[in-house]
Amino acid sequence: MKTNKSVFKILRFFDILIRVILMELIIGSHVSFTKDEQLLGSVRETLKYGANTFMFYTGAPQNTLRVPIDKQKTDEAKKLMIENNISINNVIVHAPYIINLANLNNFDFNVRFLKEELKRVEELGISKLVLHPGSHVGLGVDEGIKNIVDSLNMAITNDTKVIICLETMAGKGTELGRNFNEIKRIIDGISLKDKIGVCMDTCHLNDSGYDISNFDEILKEFDKEVGMEYLKVIHINDSKNILGSKKDRHENIGIGHIGFENLIKVIYNEKIKGIPKILETPYINGNPPYKEEIEMIRNKKFNQNLVDDVSK
């Protein structure tokens, strides 16, 4: 009897492994991480959307309030993920907006809080943390990049188990990471380069001036400037704004200026096949649109009734 159970477990393991390997699309969305349910609640929300990955903040992105990680909830979440073929290697945590490594104001706080956030992510068993590089707030690009590099080199150690993924930004105000050269300059200054990665955001790319309709050319430029080996995550968002607007306002899939067909070509591009894709699109009339948007993406067909369907 024990032998039969062992064989069943082995067969189930390889069945899951094969399905994960053959899975063509790793798609999910931003989900909540509440005080009571924590990671377990995040997984349950993910399953409602028909997703196989997800991203979350470990607390409110605008403040430092954090609750202790509940190990029991974490273990239950990981069990539920295994049962539903969700690989924790594809799950993403987003760092809070209040961390600004580019400016010297609150330098010690920014480094300390980033270190604390890295520990929380490690405690959850997650390997990727997306981070906005920061805004120089009048110091200038060169000084801002130097501050980001110095901060990251202080926060990252040989024992760090999490990859910090610098997000490409729209270029609003004085924010850095608005082009691949600025991302490259930051990475060039990092001592432990194996602890660093990049998160592309389609809305941010559009708003900063990269034409998503020529995504293969964007990838070529990225590979030349930075290196494809650094690309770890893609945020999939349409944009409320025209190309090069420098505004950073996300729109629902197919409703914005990037358009459904262009985003589908990004999502199914063979060069980024194994990279997690995360939706950060706005709620519609107070309701999350992710289930309907993921269905559209899987079907490769735009739902003309998206707003009505989500609003029901």
N, C-alpha and C positions, 0 to 999 in steps of 0.2 A: 504493500500500500504506500509506504514511504517512497519507494522507488518511482511509482506512478506519479505521485505528487511532484517529485523532483524533476522528472522528465517533463511534466506539464509546465512547470515554472521555466525550465530551460527553453522549451518550445515557445512559450509566451514571450520570453525575453527576445529571442531571435525574430519573432514575428513583429514585435514592436520596433526592433532595430531596423529591420528591412523597410518597414513602412516609413520610418523617419528618414532613412537614407533616400528612399524614392520620392519623398514628399517634394513636390515642385515649388510650393509656395509656403513661406513662413510669414504669416500675416496676423496682425493683432492691432490693439489700440491702447490708448491711455485708459487705465482703470483706477478705481479708488483703493486706498489703503487706510482703513479706518482703525481707530483705537481698539475697538472690541474684536474685530474679525481679522485684522492685519492681512498677512499674505493669503490666508485661506479665503477671505472675502474677495481678494483680488482674483484668485483662480476661479472662484464661483462666478464672478462677473464676466470673466473672460469666456467661460463656457457658454454663457447666455448669448454671446455674440457670435458663436461658431468660429472662434479664433483658435490659433495654436501657439500664440505667444502673447505677451503683453508688456506694458511699461507702467510704472507708477512712481510717485514720490513717497518717501518714507514718512513724510509729515507735510504740513502746509508749506508750499514753495516760498511763501512770503515771510516766514518767521522761523525761529529756532526751536519751537516747541516740538519735542519728540518723546514718544512713549517707549519704554523698554521693549525689546523684541521678545515676543511670546514664543518660546521654543516649541511648545506643544502645538500651537497654531501653525507654526512653520513646518513642523513634521507632518501634520495633517494635510497641509497644502501641497507638500512635495509628493505625498502618497496619491493625492487626487490628480496631480499633474502626470504622474507615471501612468495612472489608470486611463488618462485621456490623451496620451501621446504628446504631452507638452514637455519639451526639453528645457530644463532650467538654464542651459547654456545659451538659449535664445531670449531669455527674459532680461529686461532692461530696467534699471533704476535711473530716474532723472534727478540730478542735483537741484537744490532750491535756487531760485533766482537771486536770493540775497547775497550769494557768494559772488564777489566781483574781484577777481584776481588782478585786474589791469590797473587798478588805482591803489595808491598807497594808504588811503584812508581805511582804517580798520584792517590793516595788513595782517596783524597777529590773529585777529578774530577770523578772518577769511581762511587762513591756513589751518588754524585749529579746528574750525567747524568742518572744513573739507576732510581733514583727517578723521574726525568723528563720524562723518557720513560714510567714509570708506570702511570704517570698522563695522557700521551697521549693515552695509551691503554685504560684507564678508560674512557677518553673522547669519544673514539670510541665505548664504550659499550662492549668491548671484555674482557674476563675473564682469558685468559691464555697467559703468556709470556715465551717463551723458551729462556734459557740463558746457554751459555757455562760457566762452573764453573771458568775457568781461568787457567793460567800457572804460576807456582811458580818461574820460571826463575832463578833457582839456589838457592833459599831459602830453599828448601827441602819440602817434602810432608807435614810434621806436621805443619810447619810455614805457608805453602800455604793454607792448610785447615783452620787454625786459622784465616787467613786474610779473606777468603771467608765468614766464619761464622760471623766475626765481621762486615764485610761490609753489609751482608744481614740483620743482626739484626739492623743496622743503617738505612737501606733503607726501611724495612718493619715496618708498624705500625698497630695498631688496625683498623685504617680506610682504610687500603689497601684493594681494592676490587679485585685485580688481583692475580692469583696464579702464582708464579715464578716456572717454570718447569726446573729443572737442567738436562742438556742433558748428556747422557752417551757418553764418548769420546773414541777416538781410541788409545790414549796413545802416540801420536806423541810428541816428545820433552819432555817438562816438564809439559804438560797439566794434569790437575787433573780431577777426575770423570771417570777414565779409567777402574774402576771396581766397583762393587756394594758396596764393603766395604767403598771405598772413598766417594761414594754418601751417604751412611749411616752415616758416621762420620760427614759429613756436616749437614745433617738433624738433627742429634742428638744435634747439637749445636744451632739450630734455636729456638728462644723463641716462636714464633708464628707459630707452625707447620702446622696449617690449611691454611697458606698462601704459602705453598711450595708443589711442586710436582716433578715428574720426566718425562723426555722425553727419550724414548729409540730410538736409531738409529741403524738400522740393519747393515749398513756398518761399523759404529763405533764398534758395538759389535763384528763383524767378525774380524776386524782389531786389536782389543784389545785382542782377543783370545777366545771369546765365539762362540761355534759351533752352527750356526743357524739351522742346520739340527736336533739338539736336543732342539728345542725351548721350549718344555714343561719343560725340565730340567732347562733351563735358567729362566723360569718363577718361578719354584719352588725355585731356589736359590735366585731370586730377592725377592720373598715373605718372605723367611726366613731372608734375610739380611736387607731388606728395608721395605717391606710390599706392597702388591698389591694396597692398597688404595691410594698410592702415584702415581701410574702410570696414567698419564693423556693424553699422546700423544705418537704416534709411528711414527718415520720417516722411510719410506720404501725406501731403496736404495740397489742396488746391489753394489758389490765392485770390483774394478780393481785389488785388491790385495788378496793374500792368507791369510788364517787364521793366526792371530797373527802377522801380518806384521807391525803394529803400524804406518801406513802411511796415512790413511784417504783420499782415492780417490774414489768418488762415480762413479758408473757405471749404465747404463740403465738396466731396469728390464729384467732379463733372460740372459744378455750378460756377466755378471761378474762371480766371483768365488762362490758366494752364490747360484745362479741358480734360475730359475723361479719356480720350484716346491717347493723348500724350502721357498721362499718368499710367495707363495700362501698359504702354510700351516700356516705361521705367520699371514697373513692378515685375514684368515678365522678361526683363532683359537677362539674357543668359550669363552675362559677365558678373551679375550680382545675385545669381540664383540662390545661393545658400545664406544670404544675408537677411536678418530679420527686418521686416517692413512694419512700421508702426503708424497708425492713424492718430492724428491729433486735431481732427476737424471739430468745428463748434457744434454744440448741442442745437437741435432744431425745436423751437417752441418748448424749451425746457427738457427735451428728451435726448438721450444719447443716440446718434445715428449709426453706430458702428455695426450692428447686426445687418442692417440694410446695405450699408456701404461695402461690407465684406462680401455679402451675397453678390452685389454688382461686380465686384472685382473677380470673384471666383467664376462668375458666368461670363465675364468680359462683355457685359452689356449694361449700358446706362439705364437706370430706372427713372423714367420721366415723372413718376409719381413719388419720388423719394421724399419730398417734404410732407406730402399728405400721409404716406405710409409711416414715417417716423412720428408724426404728430398724433396718430391715433391713440 
